[in-house]
Amino acid sequence: MGRRPDPGGGWSGAGAAWAVTGTLIAGIVAWGGLGLLADLWLGFRWLFLPIGMVLGVGGGIYLVYVKYGKEDG
């Protein structure tokens, strides 16, 4: 007998992929925005914006790992 088809089809992981993408983009935008505000408030030119963006990427990767990367065991 043949294999049973996957009930999710070819798009079964699309929702998780969009959630991961959204989490990473939201981290970059939120922390980058805070960095930009700190630059404007403290009078620096492009100092805290890249720092905030890097922190946002790190935080987004951590959140994705916590939600999707851990195996149930």
PDB file with SEQRES, HELIX, SHEET and CRYST1 records, atoms N, CA, C and O in Angstrom:
SEQRES   1 A   73  MET GLY ARG ARG PRO ASP PRO GLY GLY GLY TRP SER GLY          
SEQRES   2 A   73  ALA GLY ALA ALA TRP ALA VAL THR GLY THR LEU ILE ALA          
SEQRES   3 A   73  GLY ILE VAL ALA TRP GLY GLY LEU GLY LEU LEU ALA ASP          
SEQRES   4 A   73  LEU TRP LEU GLY PHE ARG TRP LEU PHE LEU PRO ILE GLY          
SEQRES   5 A   73  MET VAL LEU GLY VAL GLY GLY GLY ILE TYR LEU VAL TYR          
SEQRES   6 A   73  VAL LYS TYR GLY LYS GLU ASP GLY                              
HELIX    1 AA1 GLY A    9  TRP A   11  5                                   3    
HELIX    2 AA2 ALA A   14  LEU A   42  1                                  29    
HELIX    3 AA3 PHE A   48  VAL A   64  1                                  17    
HELIX    4 AA4 TYR A   65  GLY A   69  3                                   5    
CRYST1    1.000    1.000    1.000  90.00  90.00  90.00 P 1           1          
ATOM      1  N   MET A   1       0.834  -1.171   0.000  1.00  0.00           N  
ATOM      2  CA  MET A   1       0.000   0.000   0.000  1.00  0.00           C  
ATOM      3  C   MET A   1       0.887   1.246   0.000  1.00  0.00           C  
ATOM      4  O   MET A   1       2.017   1.212   0.487  1.00  0.00           O  
ATOM      5  N   GLY A   2       0.375   2.322  -0.540  1.00  0.00           N  
ATOM      6  CA  GLY A   2       1.130   3.565  -0.627  1.00  0.00           C  
ATOM      7  C   GLY A   2       1.097   4.363   0.675  1.00  0.00           C  
ATOM      8  O   GLY A   2       0.339   4.073   1.600  1.00  0.00           O  
ATOM      9  N   ARG A   3       1.941   5.362   0.700  1.00  0.00           N  
ATOM     10  CA  ARG A   3       1.964   6.250   1.867  1.00  0.00           C  
ATOM     11  C   ARG A   3       0.717   7.120   1.898  1.00  0.00           C  
ATOM     12  O   ARG A   3       0.143   7.452   0.861  1.00  0.00           O  
ATOM     13  N   ARG A   4       0.317   7.477   3.098  1.00  0.00           N  
ATOM     14  CA  ARG A   4      -0.815   8.387   3.228  1.00  0.00           C  
ATOM     15  C   ARG A   4      -0.322   9.813   2.985  1.00  0.00           C  
ATOM     16  O   ARG A   4       0.767  10.163   3.441  1.00  0.00           O  
ATOM     17  N   PRO A   5      -1.075  10.625   2.296  1.00  0.00           N  
ATOM     18  CA  PRO A   5      -0.636  12.000   2.041  1.00  0.00           C  
ATOM     19  C   PRO A   5      -0.638  12.822   3.328  1.00  0.00           C  
ATOM     20  O   PRO A   5      -1.406  12.568   4.256  1.00  0.00           O  
ATOM     21  N   ASP A   6       0.233  13.798   3.350  1.00  0.00           N  
ATOM     22  CA  ASP A   6       0.315  14.705   4.487  1.00  0.00           C  
ATOM     23  C   ASP A   6      -0.948  15.558   4.524  1.00  0.00           C  
ATOM     24  O   ASP A   6      -1.276  16.204   3.528  1.00  0.00           O  
ATOM     25  N   PRO A   7      -1.667  15.575   5.648  1.00  0.00           N  
ATOM     26  CA  PRO A   7      -2.918  16.341   5.677  1.00  0.00           C  
ATOM     27  C   PRO A   7      -2.708  17.849   5.556  1.00  0.00           C  
ATOM     28  O   PRO A   7      -3.617  18.567   5.140  1.00  0.00           O  
ATOM     29  N   GLY A   8      -1.530  18.329   5.913  1.00  0.00           N  
ATOM     30  CA  GLY A   8      -1.273  19.759   5.815  1.00  0.00           C  
ATOM     31  C   GLY A   8      -0.911  20.206   4.414  1.00  0.00           C  
ATOM     32  O   GLY A   8      -0.976  21.397   4.107  1.00  0.00           O  
ATOM     33  N   GLY A   9      -0.538  19.291   3.579  1.00  0.00           N  
ATOM     34  CA  GLY A   9      -0.131  19.646   2.233  1.00  0.00           C  
ATOM     35  C   GLY A   9       1.220  20.330   2.223  1.00  0.00           C  
ATOM     36  O   GLY A   9       1.993  20.215   3.174  1.00  0.00           O  
ATOM     37  N   GLY A  10       1.499  21.036   1.153  1.00  0.00           N  
ATOM     38  CA  GLY A  10       2.782  21.703   1.006  1.00  0.00           C  
ATOM     39  C   GLY A  10       2.913  22.975   1.823  1.00  0.00           C  
ATOM     40  O   GLY A  10       4.020  23.485   1.994  1.00  0.00           O  
ATOM     41  N   TRP A  11       1.817  23.492   2.327  1.00  0.00           N  
ATOM     42  CA  TRP A  11       1.834  24.766   3.043  1.00  0.00           C  
ATOM     43  C   TRP A  11       1.676  24.587   4.552  1.00  0.00           C  
ATOM     44  O   TRP A  11       1.294  25.533   5.240  1.00  0.00           O  
ATOM     45  N   SER A  12       1.954  23.423   5.068  1.00  0.00           N  
ATOM     46  CA  SER A  12       1.681  23.154   6.484  1.00  0.00           C  
ATOM     47  C   SER A  12       2.549  23.977   7.424  1.00  0.00           C  
ATOM     48  O   SER A  12       2.124  24.245   8.548  1.00  0.00           O  
ATOM     49  N   GLY A  13       3.738  24.388   7.019  1.00  0.00           N  
ATOM     50  CA  GLY A  13       4.607  25.160   7.897  1.00  0.00           C  
ATOM     51  C   GLY A  13       4.617  26.645   7.609  1.00  0.00           C  
ATOM     52  O   GLY A  13       5.430  27.376   8.175  1.00  0.00           O  
ATOM     53  N   ALA A  14       3.730  27.109   6.739  1.00  0.00           N  
ATOM     54  CA  ALA A  14       3.738  28.520   6.344  1.00  0.00           C  
ATOM     55  C   ALA A  14       3.380  29.437   7.510  1.00  0.00           C  
ATOM     56  O   ALA A  14       3.953  30.518   7.640  1.00  0.00           O  
ATOM     57  N   GLY A  15       2.446  29.021   8.355  1.00  0.00           N  
ATOM     58  CA  GLY A  15       2.065  29.850   9.492  1.00  0.00           C  
ATOM     59  C   GLY A  15       3.211  30.043  10.469  1.00  0.00           C  
ATOM     60  O   GLY A  15       3.431  31.145  10.973  1.00  0.00           O  
ATOM     61  N   ALA A  16       3.939  28.971  10.733  1.00  0.00           N  
ATOM     62  CA  ALA A  16       5.090  29.074  11.637  1.00  0.00           C  
ATOM     63  C   ALA A  16       6.189  29.928  11.013  1.00  0.00           C  
ATOM     64  O   ALA A  16       6.854  30.691  11.714  1.00  0.00           O  
ATOM     65  N   ALA A  17       6.382  29.806   9.719  1.00  0.00           N  
ATOM     66  CA  ALA A  17       7.411  30.599   9.050  1.00  0.00           C  
ATOM     67  C   ALA A  17       7.082  32.091   9.119  1.00  0.00           C  
ATOM     68  O   ALA A  17       7.973  32.909   9.351  1.00  0.00           O  
ATOM     69  N   TRP A  18       5.825  32.447   8.922  1.00  0.00           N  
ATOM     70  CA  TRP A  18       5.433  33.857   9.017  1.00  0.00           C  
ATOM     71  C   TRP A  18       5.536  34.359  10.454  1.00  0.00           C  
ATOM     72  O   TRP A  18       5.882  35.519  10.679  1.00  0.00           O  
ATOM     73  N   ALA A  19       5.240  33.503  11.423  1.00  0.00           N  
ATOM     74  CA  ALA A  19       5.368  33.903  12.823  1.00  0.00           C  
ATOM     75  C   ALA A  19       6.828  34.175  13.175  1.00  0.00           C  
ATOM     76  O   ALA A  19       7.126  35.145  13.872  1.00  0.00           O  
ATOM     77  N   VAL A  20       7.733  33.333  12.703  1.00  0.00           N  
ATOM     78  CA  VAL A  20       9.164  33.532  12.947  1.00  0.00           C  
ATOM     79  C   VAL A  20       9.636  34.824  12.288  1.00  0.00           C  
ATOM     80  O   VAL A  20      10.353  35.614  12.902  1.00  0.00           O  
ATOM     81  N   THR A  21       9.233  35.036  11.036  1.00  0.00           N  
ATOM     82  CA  THR A  21       9.621  36.245  10.316  1.00  0.00           C  
ATOM     83  C   THR A  21       9.095  37.499  11.012  1.00  0.00           C  
ATOM     84  O   THR A  21       9.815  38.486  11.157  1.00  0.00           O  
ATOM     85  N   GLY A  22       7.854  37.452  11.432  1.00  0.00           N  
ATOM     86  CA  GLY A  22       7.264  38.591  12.125  1.00  0.00           C  
ATOM     87  C   GLY A  22       7.943  38.880  13.452  1.00  0.00           C  
ATOM     88  O   GLY A  22       8.129  40.042  13.813  1.00  0.00           O  
ATOM     89  N   THR A  23       8.314  37.836  14.180  1.00  0.00           N  
ATOM     90  CA  THR A  23       8.997  38.025  15.457  1.00  0.00           C  
ATOM     91  C   THR A  23      10.347  38.691  15.258  1.00  0.00           C  
ATOM     92  O   THR A  23      10.702  39.608  15.999  1.00  0.00           O  
ATOM     93  N   LEU A  24      11.100  38.242  14.272  1.00  0.00           N  
ATOM     94  CA  LEU A  24      12.409  38.835  14.014  1.00  0.00           C  
ATOM     95  C   LEU A  24      12.297  40.287  13.551  1.00  0.00           C  
ATOM     96  O   LEU A  24      13.057  41.141  14.008  1.00  0.00           O  
ATOM     97  N   ILE A  25      11.362  40.572  12.654  1.00  0.00           N  
ATOM     98  CA  ILE A  25      11.191  41.935  12.161  1.00  0.00           C  
ATOM     99  C   ILE A  25      10.702  42.853  13.281  1.00  0.00           C  
ATOM    100  O   ILE A  25      11.152  43.993  13.388  1.00  0.00           O  
ATOM    101  N   ALA A  26       9.791  42.364  14.108  1.00  0.00           N  
ATOM    102  CA  ALA A  26       9.285  43.179  15.220  1.00  0.00           C  
ATOM    103  C   ALA A  26      10.398  43.508  16.212  1.00  0.00           C  
ATOM    104  O   ALA A  26      10.445  44.616  16.745  1.00  0.00           O  
ATOM    105  N   GLY A  27      11.288  42.558  16.462  1.00  0.00           N  
ATOM    106  CA  GLY A  27      12.405  42.832  17.357  1.00  0.00           C  
ATOM    107  C   GLY A  27      13.329  43.903  16.802  1.00  0.00           C  
ATOM    108  O   GLY A  27      13.767  44.793  17.530  1.00  0.00           O  
ATOM    109  N   ILE A  28      13.622  43.814  15.515  1.00  0.00           N  
ATOM    110  CA  ILE A  28      14.496  44.804  14.887  1.00  0.00           C  
ATOM    111  C   ILE A  28      13.844  46.187  14.917  1.00  0.00           C  
ATOM    112  O   ILE A  28      14.498  47.173  15.255  1.00  0.00           O  
ATOM    113  N   VAL A  29      12.574  46.263  14.569  1.00  0.00           N  
ATOM    114  CA  VAL A  29      11.890  47.550  14.507  1.00  0.00           C  
ATOM    115  C   VAL A  29      11.728  48.155  15.900  1.00  0.00           C  
ATOM    116  O   VAL A  29      11.981  49.344  16.092  1.00  0.00           O  
ATOM    117  N   ALA A  30      11.308  47.346  16.870  1.00  0.00           N  
ATOM    118  CA  ALA A  30      11.060  47.874  18.213  1.00  0.00           C  
ATOM    119  C   ALA A  30      12.353  48.348  18.876  1.00  0.00           C  
ATOM    120  O   ALA A  30      12.428  49.480  19.354  1.00  0.00           O  
ATOM    121  N   TRP A  31      13.361  47.493  18.905  1.00  0.00           N  
ATOM    122  CA  TRP A  31      14.605  47.878  19.573  1.00  0.00           C  
ATOM    123  C   TRP A  31      15.394  48.896  18.758  1.00  0.00           C  
ATOM    124  O   TRP A  31      16.084  49.741  19.327  1.00  0.00           O  
ATOM    125  N   GLY A  32      15.300  48.827  17.443  1.00  0.00           N  
ATOM    126  CA  GLY A  32      15.921  49.850  16.614  1.00  0.00           C  
ATOM    127  C   GLY A  32      15.262  51.201  16.818  1.00  0.00           C  
ATOM    128  O   GLY A  32      15.936  52.230  16.841  1.00  0.00           O  
ATOM    129  N   GLY A  33      13.935  51.198  16.969  1.00  0.00           N  
ATOM    130  CA  GLY A  33      13.226  52.436  17.256  1.00  0.00           C  
ATOM    131  C   GLY A  33      13.615  53.027  18.600  1.00  0.00           C  
ATOM    132  O   GLY A  33      13.761  54.242  18.731  1.00  0.00           O  
ATOM    133  N   LEU A  34      13.781  52.171  19.593  1.00  0.00           N  
ATOM    134  CA  LEU A  34      14.253  52.663  20.893  1.00  0.00           C  
ATOM    135  C   LEU A  34      15.667  53.231  20.784  1.00  0.00           C  
ATOM    136  O   LEU A  34      15.989  54.234  21.421  1.00  0.00           O  
ATOM    137  N   GLY A  35      16.496  52.595  19.988  1.00  0.00           N  
ATOM    138  CA  GLY A  35      17.840  53.107  19.763  1.00  0.00           C  
ATOM    139  C   GLY A  35      17.823  54.453  19.059  1.00  0.00           C  
ATOM    140  O   GLY A  35      18.602  55.345  19.393  1.00  0.00           O  
ATOM    141  N   LEU A  36      16.938  54.597  18.088  1.00  0.00           N  
ATOM    142  CA  LEU A  36      16.813  55.873  17.382  1.00  0.00           C  
ATOM    143  C   LEU A  36      16.337  56.971  18.337  1.00  0.00           C  
ATOM    144  O   LEU A  36      16.846  58.091  18.302  1.00  0.00           O  
ATOM    145  N   LEU A  37      15.369  56.649  19.179  1.00  0.00           N  
ATOM    146  CA  LEU A  37      14.912  57.633  20.164  1.00  0.00           C  
ATOM    147  C   LEU A  37      16.026  58.014  21.132  1.00  0.00           C  
ATOM    148  O   LEU A  37      16.159  59.182  21.498  1.00  0.00           O  
ATOM    149  N   ALA A  38      16.825  57.033  21.547  1.00  0.00           N  
ATOM    150  CA  ALA A  38      17.957  57.340  22.429  1.00  0.00           C  
ATOM    151  C   ALA A  38      18.967  58.233  21.707  1.00  0.00           C  
ATOM    152  O   ALA A  38      19.528  59.144  22.316  1.00  0.00           O  
ATOM    153  N   ASP A  39      19.205  57.985  20.421  1.00  0.00           N  
ATOM    154  CA  ASP A  39      20.102  58.854  19.647  1.00  0.00           C  
ATOM    155  C   ASP A  39      19.593  60.288  19.609  1.00  0.00           C  
ATOM    156  O   ASP A  39      20.352  61.233  19.823  1.00  0.00           O  
ATOM    157  N   LEU A  40      18.300  60.440  19.333  1.00  0.00           N  
ATOM    158  CA  LEU A  40      17.727  61.783  19.249  1.00  0.00           C  
ATOM    159  C   LEU A  40      17.734  62.470  20.609  1.00  0.00           C  
ATOM    160  O   LEU A  40      18.015  63.666  20.696  1.00  0.00           O  
ATOM    161  N   TRP A  41      17.433  61.740  21.656  1.00  0.00           N  
ATOM    162  CA  TRP A  41      17.336  62.315  22.990  1.00  0.00           C  
ATOM    163  C   TRP A  41      18.709  62.716  23.535  1.00  0.00           C  
ATOM    164  O   TRP A  41      18.858  63.769  24.153  1.00  0.00           O  
ATOM    165  N   LEU A  42      19.710  61.862  23.296  1.00  0.00           N  
ATOM    166  CA  LEU A  42      21.037  62.110  23.845  1.00  0.00           C  
ATOM    167  C   LEU A  42      21.945  62.910  22.908  1.00  0.00           C  
ATOM    168  O   LEU A  42      23.041  63.308  23.302  1.00  0.00           O  
ATOM    169  N   GLY A  43      21.506  63.143  21.693  1.00  0.00           N  
ATOM    170  CA  GLY A  43      22.271  63.964  20.767  1.00  0.00           C  
ATOM    171  C   GLY A  43      23.360  63.221  20.005  1.00  0.00           C  
ATOM    172  O   GLY A  43      24.253  63.854  19.443  1.00  0.00           O  
ATOM    173  N   PHE A  44      23.307  61.909  19.976  1.00  0.00           N  
ATOM    174  CA  PHE A  44      24.280  61.144  19.200  1.00  0.00           C  
ATOM    175  C   PHE A  44      23.790  60.998  17.770  1.00  0.00           C  
ATOM    176  O   PHE A  44      22.608  61.173  17.473  1.00  0.00           O  
ATOM    177  N   ARG A  45      24.721  60.674  16.902  1.00  0.00           N  
ATOM    178  CA  ARG A  45      24.348  60.454  15.513  1.00  0.00           C  
ATOM    179  C   ARG A  45      24.654  59.009  15.150  1.00  0.00           C  
ATOM    180  O   ARG A  45      25.814  58.637  14.978  1.00  0.00           O  
ATOM    181  N   TRP A  46      23.612  58.198  15.034  1.00  0.00           N  
ATOM    182  CA  TRP A  46      23.702  56.810  14.606  1.00  0.00           C  
ATOM    183  C   TRP A  46      24.575  55.947  15.516  1.00  0.00           C  
ATOM    184  O   TRP A  46      25.353  55.126  15.029  1.00  0.00           O  
ATOM    185  N   LEU A  47      24.454  56.124  16.824  1.00  0.00           N  
ATOM    186  CA  LEU A  47      25.185  55.283  17.757  1.00  0.00           C  
ATOM    187  C   LEU A  47      24.296  54.174  18.309  1.00  0.00           C  
ATOM    188  O   LEU A  47      24.655  52.999  18.241  1.00  0.00           O  
ATOM    189  N   PHE A  48      23.165  54.534  18.841  1.00  0.00           N  
ATOM    190  CA  PHE A  48      22.306  53.553  19.501  1.00  0.00           C  
ATOM    191  C   PHE A  48      21.357  52.825  18.551  1.00  0.00           C  
ATOM    192  O   PHE A  48      20.838  51.765  18.901  1.00  0.00           O  
ATOM    193  N   LEU A  49      21.123  53.361  17.376  1.00  0.00           N  
ATOM    194  CA  LEU A  49      20.252  52.679  16.405  1.00  0.00           C  
ATOM    195  C   LEU A  49      20.800  51.310  16.027  1.00  0.00           C  
ATOM    196  O   LEU A  49      20.069  50.326  16.144  1.00  0.00           O  
ATOM    197  N   PRO A  50      22.056  51.193  15.576  1.00  0.00           N  
ATOM    198  CA  PRO A  50      22.547  49.846  15.253  1.00  0.00           C  
ATOM    199  C   PRO A  50      22.663  48.942  16.477  1.00  0.00           C  
ATOM    200  O   PRO A  50      22.467  47.731  16.375  1.00  0.00           O  
ATOM    201  N   ILE A  51      22.977  49.523  17.626  1.00  0.00           N  
ATOM    202  CA  ILE A  51      23.032  48.707  18.850  1.00  0.00           C  
ATOM    203  C   ILE A  51      21.650  48.146  19.156  1.00  0.00           C  
ATOM    204  O   ILE A  51      21.517  46.970  19.494  1.00  0.00           O  
ATOM    205  N   GLY A  52      20.617  48.984  19.037  1.00  0.00           N  
ATOM    206  CA  GLY A  52      19.248  48.521  19.266  1.00  0.00           C  
ATOM    207  C   GLY A  52      18.818  47.463  18.266  1.00  0.00           C  
ATOM    208  O   GLY A  52      18.120  46.513  18.622  1.00  0.00           O  
ATOM    209  N   MET A  53      19.232  47.626  17.016  1.00  0.00           N  
ATOM    210  CA  MET A  53      18.862  46.637  16.001  1.00  0.00           C  
ATOM    211  C   MET A  53      19.521  45.290  16.276  1.00  0.00           C  
ATOM    212  O   MET A  53      18.890  44.246  16.111  1.00  0.00           O  
ATOM    213  N   VAL A  54      20.777  45.306  16.693  1.00  0.00           N  
ATOM    214  CA  VAL A  54      21.465  44.047  17.017  1.00  0.00           C  
ATOM    215  C   VAL A  54      20.811  43.393  18.231  1.00  0.00           C  
ATOM    216  O   VAL A  54      20.627  42.176  18.255  1.00  0.00           O  
ATOM    217  N   LEU A  55      20.458  44.196  19.242  1.00  0.00           N  
ATOM    218  CA  LEU A  55      19.755  43.643  20.400  1.00  0.00           C  
ATOM    219  C   LEU A  55      18.393  43.070  19.999  1.00  0.00           C  
ATOM    220  O   LEU A  55      17.965  42.044  20.529  1.00  0.00           O  
ATOM    221  N   GLY A  56      17.718  43.735  19.064  1.00  0.00           N  
ATOM    222  CA  GLY A  56      16.431  43.240  18.580  1.00  0.00           C  
ATOM    223  C   GLY A  56      16.552  41.911  17.855  1.00  0.00           C  
ATOM    224  O   GLY A  56      15.709  41.030  18.019  1.00  0.00           O  
ATOM    225  N   VAL A  57      17.601  41.767  17.053  1.00  0.00           N  
ATOM    226  CA  VAL A  57      17.816  40.488  16.358  1.00  0.00           C  
ATOM    227  C   VAL A  57      18.109  39.390  17.376  1.00  0.00           C  
ATOM    228  O   VAL A  57      17.579  38.283  17.282  1.00  0.00           O  
ATOM    229  N   GLY A  58      18.962  39.710  18.353  1.00  0.00           N  
ATOM    230  CA  GLY A  58      19.282  38.715  19.383  1.00  0.00           C  
ATOM    231  C   GLY A  58      18.061  38.309  20.183  1.00  0.00           C  
ATOM    232  O   GLY A  58      17.844  37.126  20.444  1.00  0.00           O  
ATOM    233  N   GLY A  59      17.263  39.296  20.574  1.00  0.00           N  
ATOM    234  CA  GLY A  59      16.043  38.980  21.319  1.00  0.00           C  
ATOM    235  C   GLY A  59      15.046  38.199  20.484  1.00  0.00           C  
ATOM    236  O   GLY A  59      14.388  37.290  20.990  1.00  0.00           O  
ATOM    237  N   GLY A  60      14.927  38.546  19.208  1.00  0.00           N  
ATOM    238  CA  GLY A  60      14.018  37.807  18.329  1.00  0.00           C  
ATOM    239  C   GLY A  60      14.448  36.366  18.131  1.00  0.00           C  
ATOM    240  O   GLY A  60      13.615  35.459  18.138  1.00  0.00           O  
ATOM    241  N   ILE A  61      15.744  36.151  17.956  1.00  0.00           N  
ATOM    242  CA  ILE A  61      16.250  34.779  17.807  1.00  0.00           C  
ATOM    243  C   ILE A  61      16.003  33.987  19.079  1.00  0.00           C  
ATOM    244  O   ILE A  61      15.633  32.814  19.022  1.00  0.00           O  
ATOM    245  N   TYR A  62      16.206  34.624  20.232  1.00  0.00           N  
ATOM    246  CA  TYR A  62      15.955  33.933  21.500  1.00  0.00           C  
ATOM    247  C   TYR A  62      14.476  33.555  21.630  1.00  0.00           C  
ATOM    248  O   TYR A  62      14.155  32.436  22.029  1.00  0.00           O  
ATOM    249  N   LEU A  63      13.582  34.480  21.294  1.00  0.00           N  
ATOM    250  CA  LEU A  63      12.154  34.173  21.390  1.00  0.00           C  
ATOM    251  C   LEU A  63      11.738  33.062  20.428  1.00  0.00           C  
ATOM    252  O   LEU A  63      10.921  32.210  20.778  1.00  0.00           O  
ATOM    253  N   VAL A  64      12.293  33.069  19.225  1.00  0.00           N  
ATOM    254  CA  VAL A  64      11.990  32.000  18.270  1.00  0.00           C  
ATOM    255  C   VAL A  64      12.500  30.665  18.794  1.00  0.00           C  
ATOM    256  O   VAL A  64      11.825  29.645  18.660  1.00  0.00           O  
ATOM    257  N   TYR A  65      13.691  30.668  19.391  1.00  0.00           N  
ATOM    258  CA  TYR A  65      14.232  29.432  19.952  1.00  0.00           C  
ATOM    259  C   TYR A  65      13.346  28.908  21.079  1.00  0.00           C  
ATOM    260  O   TYR A  65      13.064  27.712  21.146  1.00  0.00           O  
ATOM    261  N   VAL A  66      12.909  29.802  21.960  1.00  0.00           N  
ATOM    262  CA  VAL A  66      12.078  29.374  23.086  1.00  0.00           C  
ATOM    263  C   VAL A  66      10.751  28.805  22.585  1.00  0.00           C  
ATOM    264  O   VAL A  66      10.274  27.799  23.110  1.00  0.00           O  
ATOM    265  N   LYS A  67      10.153  29.436  21.578  1.00  0.00           N  
ATOM    266  CA  LYS A  67       8.838  28.989  21.118  1.00  0.00           C  
ATOM    267  C   LYS A  67       8.905  27.776  20.192  1.00  0.00           C  
ATOM    268  O   LYS A  67       8.083  26.868  20.313  1.00  0.00           O  
ATOM    269  N   TYR A  68       9.862  27.745  19.276  1.00  0.00           N  
ATOM    270  CA  TYR A  68       9.866  26.704  18.245  1.00  0.00           C  
ATOM    271  C   TYR A  68      11.053  25.755  18.321  1.00  0.00           C  
ATOM    272  O   TYR A  68      10.994  24.664  17.753  1.00  0.00           O  
ATOM    273  N   GLY A  69      12.120  26.130  18.999  1.00  0.00           N  
ATOM    274  CA  GLY A  69      13.346  25.339  18.935  1.00  0.00           C  
ATOM    275  C   GLY A  69      13.474  24.257  19.967  1.00  0.00           C  
ATOM    276  O   GLY A  69      14.167  23.266  19.740  1.00  0.00           O  
ATOM    277  N   LYS A  70      12.815  24.422  21.112  1.00  0.00           N  
ATOM    278  CA  LYS A  70      12.949  23.417  22.150  1.00  0.00           C  
ATOM    279  C   LYS A  70      12.127  22.184  21.799  1.00  0.00           C  
ATOM    280  O   LYS A  70      10.994  22.281  21.326  1.00  0.00           O  
ATOM    281  N   GLU A  71      12.719  21.040  22.040  1.00  0.00           N  
ATOM    282  CA  GLU A  71      12.006  19.789  21.819  1.00  0.00           C  
ATOM    283  C   GLU A  71      11.271  19.405  23.099  1.00  0.00           C  
ATOM    284  O   GLU A  71      11.775  19.615  24.203  1.00  0.00           O  
ATOM    285  N   ASP A  72      10.089  18.848  22.944  1.00  0.00           N  
ATOM    286  CA  ASP A  72       9.373  18.360  24.112  1.00  0.00           C  
ATOM    287  C   ASP A  72      10.029  17.060  24.557  1.00  0.00           C  
ATOM    288  O   ASP A  72      10.160  16.116  23.777  1.00  0.00           O  
ATOM    289  N   GLY A  73      10.432  17.024  25.798  1.00  0.00           N  
ATOM    290  CA  GLY A  73      11.103  15.819  26.217  1.00  0.00           C  
ATOM    291  C   GLY A  73      10.937  15.621  27.644  1.00  0.00           C  
ATOM    292  O   GLY A  73      11.439  14.642  28.195  1.00  0.00           O  
TER     293      GLY A  73                                                      
END                                                                             
